[in-house]
Amino acid sequence: MKYINLLVVFLLFSCGNKEDILLPKSDVTIVKEVLDHSPIYIFFRKKGNDTLAEVNRKNSIITTNWIFNIDKRLPLKLVIPEVMKLQDKKRKEKAHKNEKAENYYSYADTIGKNMAFLPFTKVYYTIGKPDGYMILSFRKGSNTILVDDAEVKKGEVLNYIYNIAHVVQPKIILFFDKNMSFEEYIQNKILVRKLDSYHDEVPKEFIN
């Protein structure tokens, strides 16, 4: 799937009106193509001084892969509750459940000049602060990550974690600032993508 403009990627035509979604950007492709999919859109809206997240899932089919096209300007505190509702609906479906159907976030690969997709089917979100070890805390606009109590540069975090001596490999927990933009969230998720192979379970994610 190609795109013409890296800023305006999706156009919806409804009642003669054109609507845009600005997708997050990254410099790497995780998944390049998703077949048999349905689109879900979460639009950026302004109402006075308030920012709103408006969901459009009219064309989603429960048995297909779902692609979440989310405006990069939206903060996580507005995006994640809507994603959680949609995840819950799909997980609870019994009559037409497709065990192979996945969920993906879409974004723009600025190097490959293509649409790209980040799977998150197994992620369970929690609104609140995590307890335990090892917690990776991502703060809005920061170039460092807190690994428990240690502040580590983003570019060094994977090596830092791999070099810690563990008797038993810990289950890593990701903790994101609720005021972080969806674009920054996607970029951070891609940064630590390699950690998925560090243990048997996908990291738990907390938003606060």
Secondary structure, 3 states (H helix, E strand, C coil): CCCCCCCEEEEEEECCEEEEEECCEECCCCECCCCCEEEEEEEEEEECCEEEEEEECCCCCCCCEEEEEECCCCEHHHHHHHHHHHHHHHHHCCCCCCCCCCEEEEEEECCCCEEEEEECCCCCEEECCCCCCCEEEECCCCCEEEECCEEEEHHHHHHHHHCCCCCCCCCCEEEECCCCEHHHHHHHHHHCHHHHHCCCCCCEEEEC
